[in-house]
Structures are given as structure tokens and as C-alpha cells.
Amino acid sequence: MGLPIKIFETNDKKYLFDGLSFDLYEIEDEESLEEYLANYKAENMDKDENPNNRALRKVVINTSNECNLHCKYCYAEGGSYGRQCSKMEIQTFDRIINDLKLQGITEIGVFSFFGGEPLMNFPLIKYGIPKILEDFTVKNFEVVTNGTRLTEEIIYFF
């Protein structure tokens, strides 16, 4: 497996994007780049090169590309991202989970429910979390929400 790193240039400067931490670094000189890459390999390559390591740092699924707010400033065009609004179906979710299992994944650092407003498809989240825990060790779940759809049932479930 290659390094999850992207190096690019813009405005006469060179940058490194770390795909594991999602950090962006300005590269001041080639020596600092080589030092960063050497440290990165020492810290991460054993994990990445080990065929028994079947862990993903993060999985993000878009449970609903609908949103109940439709903010004018929303970069996602009200959650639809310029497409027809829809909610993920259980069959689609099951295919995602089965695909992860087929890849041999056993651990997930963060499993994230995203949208639009993911709580507009709470039944899928409620179905999905126990299903995920049947096959994977998950360190943390997250829901990226505007909070307006929270109910006692949802709060109790989380």
C-alpha cells in the first residue's frame, strides 16, 4: 500500500496533504520533506504493510442527501449536492457493509453518518449501528447533524 500523501504546488509554494490525519503542511525545503516522509513511514508503514491489519481509520456514509433547513449559504445546496434528494435504502447500506467484510476489514476507527441531514433517515442509523457492531470493532460513531431533528428517542438511542 502506498503512502496516503499528496504533494502539490500552488502560488509558488509546495504543500503536503496527509490523507491519514487530513493535515496540510507547507513544505519549506526538500530536507524538511524528506524528514517528514521518513518519520511518517516509521510511524505508519508497519500498520499499512501488515496484511493482518484490516483497519480503516474512518468510514463516512451519506444516509440522506435531504436537509430540513435549506440554508442559503449551504455549499451542499440544501444537502442534495445538486442532485435529486433521496435517502439511503437498507439494501444499499447492507451492500456497503458486505463490501467492507469482503475486503477483510475488521476494525473501523470512526464510522460517520453524514448528509444533508442524516437524522432525516434515522431508521437507517438505528438499523445500521447494531448491524455494524456484529462484524466490526468500532472505536467511535459520529453523526454530522444540525441538531434540529433530535427527539427523545434519538437521544436515548445514542
Backbone as numpy.savetxt, mean C-alpha at the origin, in Angstrom:
# Nx Ny Nz CAx CAy CAz Cx Cy Cz
16.17 -10.48 -6.73 15.32 -9.30 -6.73 16.21 -8.07 -6.73
15.92 -7.12 -7.58 16.70 -5.89 -7.63 16.35 -4.94 -6.51
17.15 -3.91 -6.40 16.89 -2.90 -5.38 15.65 -2.10 -5.75
14.77 -1.86 -4.79 13.59 -1.03 -5.07 13.95 0.45 -4.96
14.89 0.86 -5.80 15.40 2.23 -5.76 15.34 2.79 -7.17
14.97 4.05 -7.27 14.93 4.76 -8.55 15.78 6.00 -8.41
16.68 6.20 -9.37 17.52 7.40 -9.39 17.09 8.22 -10.59
16.86 9.51 -10.38 16.45 10.37 -11.49 17.03 11.76 -11.32
17.06 12.48 -12.43 17.58 13.84 -12.43 16.49 14.81 -12.86
16.49 15.98 -12.23 15.59 17.05 -12.60 16.18 18.37 -12.12
16.02 19.42 -12.89 16.55 20.74 -12.53 18.02 20.70 -12.13
18.81 19.94 -12.89 20.25 19.84 -12.65 20.61 19.24 -11.30
19.69 18.50 -10.70 19.98 17.80 -9.44 19.64 16.33 -9.63
20.29 15.50 -8.84 20.08 14.06 -8.89 19.40 13.63 -7.59
18.40 12.73 -7.72 17.64 12.27 -6.57 17.57 10.75 -6.56
17.39 10.21 -5.37 17.20 8.79 -5.17 15.86 8.61 -4.46
15.01 7.75 -5.02 13.74 7.41 -4.37 13.86 6.00 -3.83
13.66 5.85 -2.52 13.73 4.56 -1.85 12.32 3.96 -1.83
12.12 2.89 -2.60 10.82 2.27 -2.73 10.36 1.50 -1.51
11.23 1.25 -0.55 10.82 0.59 0.68 10.33 1.58 1.73
11.04 2.69 1.87 10.67 3.68 2.88 9.86 4.83 2.31
9.81 4.93 0.98 9.16 6.03 0.27 9.81 7.37 0.56
11.11 7.33 0.88 11.87 8.55 1.12 12.53 9.00 -0.17
12.71 10.30 -0.28 13.37 10.90 -1.43 14.61 11.63 -0.91
15.77 11.32 -1.51 17.02 11.91 -1.08 17.66 12.64 -2.24
18.23 13.81 -1.96 19.03 14.49 -2.97 20.43 13.90 -2.92
20.95 13.55 -4.08 22.29 12.99 -4.17 23.25 14.14 -4.42
24.13 14.39 -3.47 25.04 15.51 -3.58 26.28 15.16 -4.40
26.74 13.89 -4.30 27.89 13.47 -5.09 27.85 11.95 -5.22
28.68 11.43 -6.11 28.69 9.99 -6.38 29.14 9.19 -5.15
30.03 9.77 -4.35 30.51 9.08 -3.16 29.36 8.86 -2.17
28.52 9.87 -1.96 27.38 9.71 -1.04 26.38 8.70 -1.59
26.22 8.65 -2.91 25.32 7.67 -3.52 25.86 6.26 -3.28
27.14 6.03 -3.52 27.74 4.71 -3.31 27.62 4.29 -1.85
27.84 5.22 -0.93 27.73 4.93 0.50 26.30 4.54 0.86
25.32 5.29 0.33 23.91 4.98 0.59 23.58 3.59 0.08
23.98 3.28 -1.15 23.66 1.98 -1.74 24.32 0.84 -0.97
25.55 1.03 -0.52 26.23 0.00 0.27 25.50 -0.25 1.58
25.12 0.81 2.28 24.38 0.67 3.53 23.01 0.03 3.28
22.37 0.44 2.21 21.05 -0.09 1.87 21.13 -1.60 1.65
22.11 -2.03 0.86 22.27 -3.46 0.60 22.54 -4.22 1.89
23.39 -3.68 2.74 23.72 -4.35 4.00 22.49 -4.51 4.88
21.61 -3.53 4.89 20.42 -3.57 5.75 19.28 -4.36 5.15
19.17 -4.41 3.81 17.96 -4.94 3.19 18.14 -6.16 2.30
19.30 -6.37 1.74 19.41 -7.42 0.74 19.26 -8.83 1.30
19.68 -9.07 2.53 19.48 -10.41 3.09 18.01 -10.77 3.06
17.16 -9.80 3.38 15.72 -10.05 3.38 15.23 -10.29 1.96
15.67 -9.46 1.02 15.18 -9.53 -0.35 15.70 -10.76 -1.09
16.92 -11.20 -0.80 17.51 -12.31 -1.52 17.15 -13.66 -0.92
16.61 -13.67 0.27 16.26 -14.91 0.93 14.96 -15.46 0.33
15.01 -16.62 -0.36 13.79 -17.14 -0.99 12.74 -17.57 0.02
13.12 -17.75 1.29 12.14 -18.13 2.31 11.39 -16.93 2.88
11.87 -15.73 2.55 11.20 -14.53 3.04 10.04 -14.21 2.11
8.86 -14.39 2.56 7.66 -14.18 1.77 6.83 -13.06 2.38
7.49 -11.92 2.59 6.83 -10.79 3.24 6.70 -9.62 2.27
5.60 -8.92 2.39 5.41 -7.65 1.70 5.32 -6.57 2.76
5.92 -5.43 2.47 5.85 -4.32 3.42 4.45 -3.72 3.46
3.80 -3.62 2.31 2.49 -2.98 2.29 1.67 -3.49 1.12
0.39 -3.69 1.37 -0.59 -3.99 0.34 -1.68 -2.94 0.47
-2.02 -2.30 -0.65 -3.07 -1.28 -0.67 -4.14 -1.72 -1.65
-5.37 -1.79 -1.20 -6.47 -2.09 -2.12 -7.48 -0.95 -2.07
-8.04 -0.68 -3.22 -9.03 0.38 -3.37 -10.41 -0.26 -3.26
-11.01 -0.18 -2.09 -12.28 -0.86 -1.85 -13.46 -0.14 -2.50
-13.32 1.16 -2.67 -14.39 1.95 -3.27 -13.78 3.19 -3.91
-14.14 3.44 -5.15 -13.67 4.70 -5.73 -14.80 5.71 -5.76
-15.69 5.57 -4.80 -16.73 6.57 -4.55 -16.35 7.34 -3.29
-16.81 8.58 -3.21 -16.60 9.37 -2.00 -17.85 10.19 -1.73
-18.18 10.31 -0.48 -19.39 11.03 -0.09 -19.18 12.53 0.04
-17.96 13.03 -0.09 -17.72 14.46 0.10 -17.61 15.25 -1.20
-16.96 14.71 -2.20 -16.79 15.39 -3.49 -16.16 16.78 -3.32
-15.07 16.85 -2.59 -14.37 18.11 -2.36 -13.86 18.68 -3.69
-13.99 19.98 -3.85 -13.56 20.62 -5.09 -12.06 20.47 -5.33
-11.28 20.42 -4.27 -9.83 20.34 -4.40 -9.31 18.92 -4.53
-10.18 17.93 -4.54 -9.76 16.53 -4.52 -9.00 16.16 -5.80
-7.78 15.69 -5.61 -6.97 15.26 -6.75 -7.52 13.99 -7.39
-8.38 13.28 -6.67 -8.91 12.01 -7.16 -10.29 12.18 -7.79
-10.68 13.42 -8.06 -11.98 13.71 -8.68 -13.12 13.03 -7.91
-13.17 13.31 -6.61 -14.23 12.75 -5.77 -14.04 11.28 -5.50
-12.82 10.78 -5.67 -12.53 9.37 -5.41 -12.61 8.50 -6.63
-13.15 9.01 -7.72 -13.34 8.19 -8.91 -12.10 8.11 -9.79
-11.16 9.04 -9.57 -9.95 9.11 -10.40 -10.31 9.21 -11.88
-11.44 9.88 -12.15 -11.86 10.12 -13.52 -12.55 8.95 -14.18
-12.91 7.95 -13.42 -13.59 6.77 -13.95 -14.97 6.65 -13.32
-15.73 5.69 -13.82 -17.05 5.44 -13.26 -16.90 4.96 -11.82
-17.73 5.50 -10.93 -17.67 5.10 -9.52 -18.12 3.65 -9.37
-17.41 2.94 -8.52 -17.77 1.54 -8.25 -17.18 1.11 -6.93
-17.62 -0.04 -6.47 -17.09 -0.64 -5.26 -16.50 -1.99 -5.62
-15.43 -2.36 -4.95 -14.81 -3.66 -5.20 -15.77 -4.75 -4.77
-15.87 -5.78 -5.57 -16.71 -6.92 -5.26 -15.90 -7.96 -4.47
-16.59 -8.78 -3.71 -15.93 -9.81 -2.89 -15.13 -10.76 -3.77
-15.64 -11.08 -4.96 -14.91 -11.98 -5.85 -13.56 -11.38 -6.26
-13.53 -10.08 -6.50 -12.27 -9.41 -6.84 -11.31 -9.46 -5.66
-11.82 -9.17 -4.48 -11.01 -9.24 -3.27 -10.42 -10.64 -3.10
-11.26 -11.67 -3.27 -10.80 -13.05 -3.13 -9.71 -13.37 -4.15
-9.82 -12.85 -5.37 -8.78 -13.09 -6.38 -7.46 -12.44 -5.96
-7.53 -11.25 -5.37 -6.31 -10.59 -4.89 -5.65 -11.43 -3.80
-6.44 -11.89 -2.85 -5.91 -12.70 -1.74 -5.33 -14.01 -2.29
-6.03 -14.64 -3.21 -5.53 -15.89 -3.79 -4.23 -15.66 -4.56
-4.13 -14.55 -5.25 -2.90 -14.23 -5.98 -1.73 -14.07 -5.01
-1.96 -13.39 -3.89 -0.90 -13.24 -2.89 -0.48 -14.60 -2.35
-1.44 -15.47 -2.11 -1.12 -16.82 -1.61 -0.32 -17.60 -2.66
-0.71 -17.50 -3.93 0.00 -18.20 -5.00 1.45 -17.72 -5.13
1.69 -16.46 -4.78 3.04 -15.93 -4.81 3.86 -16.37 -3.60
3.20 -17.06 -2.67 3.91 -17.55 -1.49 4.03 -16.52 -0.39
3.29 -15.43 -0.48 3.34 -14.40 0.55 2.73 -14.97 1.84
3.41 -14.75 2.96 2.89 -15.20 4.26 2.78 -14.06 5.27
3.53 -12.97 5.03 3.53 -11.84 5.96 3.29 -10.54 5.21
2.52 -9.65 5.84 2.26 -8.33 5.27 2.47 -7.32 6.39
3.31 -6.33 6.15 3.56 -5.31 7.16 2.32 -4.48 7.42
1.79 -3.85 6.38 0.59 -3.02 6.49 -0.37 -3.41 5.38
-1.59 -3.70 5.75 -2.65 -3.93 4.77 -3.56 -2.72 4.84
-3.65 -1.97 3.72 -4.33 -0.69 3.71 -5.58 -0.74 2.83
-6.69 -0.25 3.38 -7.93 -0.10 2.63 -8.02 1.36 2.22
-8.15 1.59 0.93 -8.05 2.92 0.35 -9.28 3.19 -0.52
-9.42 4.42 -0.98 -10.52 4.75 -1.88 -10.20 5.99 -2.66
-11.20 6.60 -3.09 -12.40 7.25 -2.62 -12.49 7.16 -1.09
-13.64 6.81 -0.67 -13.91 6.62 0.75 -14.11 5.13 0.98
-13.10 4.44 1.54 -13.19 2.99 1.68 -14.35 2.52 2.54
-14.79 3.34 3.48 -15.89 2.90 4.35 -17.23 2.88 3.63
-17.27 3.39 2.40 -18.49 3.25 1.61 -18.66 1.80 1.16
-17.64 0.99 1.37 -17.71 -0.45 1.11 -17.28 -1.21 2.37
-17.82 -0.80 3.50 -17.48 -1.44 4.77 -17.76 -2.94 4.77
-18.85 -3.41 4.14 -19.06 -4.87 4.14 -17.86 -5.64 3.58
-17.17 -5.08 2.59 -16.00 -5.76 2.05 -14.87 -5.77 3.08
-14.66 -4.66 3.77 -13.61 -4.59 4.80 -13.93 -5.58 5.92
-15.17 -5.61 6.32 -15.60 -6.52 7.40 -15.41 -7.98 6.99
-15.67 -8.28 5.74 -15.43 -9.62 5.21 -13.93 -9.88 5.08
-13.19 -8.87 4.62 -11.81 -9.04 4.24 -10.82 -9.26 5.36
-10.96 -8.54 6.45 -9.95 -8.64 7.52 -9.86 -10.06 8.08
-10.97 -10.70 8.45 -10.84 -12.09 8.93 -10.29 -13.03 7.84
-10.68 -12.78 6.60 -10.19 -13.60 5.48 -8.68 -13.46 5.33
-8.18 -12.24 5.43 -6.74 -11.99 5.33 -6.00 -12.72 6.46
-6.54 -12.64 7.66 -5.87 -13.23 8.82 -5.87 -14.75 8.79
-6.69 -15.37 7.94 -6.66 -16.83 7.78 -5.34 -17.29 7.18
-4.76 -16.47 6.29 -3.61 -16.90 5.51 -2.34 -16.08 5.70
-2.44 -14.92 6.36 -1.29 -14.03 6.45 -1.10 -13.53 7.88
0.15 -13.28 8.22 0.47 -12.56 9.44 0.54 -11.09 9.03
-0.28 -10.25 9.64 -0.33 -8.83 9.30 0.04 -8.04 10.54
1.03 -7.14 10.39 1.45 -6.33 11.53 0.47 -5.22 11.83
-0.14 -4.64 10.77 -1.04 -3.50 10.98 -2.02 -3.39 9.83
-3.24 -3.02 10.16 -4.24 -2.67 9.16 -4.43 -1.16 9.23
-4.74 -0.56 8.08 -5.08 0.86 8.08 -6.22 1.11 7.11
-6.99 2.14 7.43 -8.08 2.58 6.57 -7.86 4.07 6.35
-7.71 4.47 5.09 -7.54 5.88 4.75 -8.94 6.44 4.54
-9.45 7.14 5.55 -10.85 7.56 5.56 -10.99 9.04 5.90
-12.09 9.62 5.45 -12.39 11.00 5.85 -13.14 11.02 7.19
-13.51 9.86 7.70 -14.12 9.74 9.03 -15.61 10.02 9.09
-16.20 10.47 8.01 -17.62 10.86 8.06 -18.56 9.67 8.05
-18.08 8.49 7.71 -18.93 7.30 7.62 -18.82 6.40 8.85
-18.08 6.86 9.86 -17.92 6.04 11.06 -19.25 5.88 11.78
-19.52 4.64 12.16 -20.72 4.32 12.95 -20.26 3.53 14.17
-21.16 3.31 15.09 -20.82 2.49 16.26 -20.37 1.09 15.82
-21.05 0.53 14.82 -20.68 -0.80 14.32 -19.24 -0.81 13.78
-18.91 0.18 12.99 -17.56 0.25 12.40 -16.51 0.46 13.49
-16.79 1.38 14.42 -15.85 1.63 15.51 -15.65 0.36 16.33
-16.72 -0.34 16.66 -16.62 -1.57 17.43 -15.81 -2.62 16.67
-16.05 -2.73 15.36 -15.33 -3.72 14.55 -13.84 -3.44 14.56
-13.47 -2.16 14.37 -12.04 -1.83 14.36 -11.45 -1.95 15.74
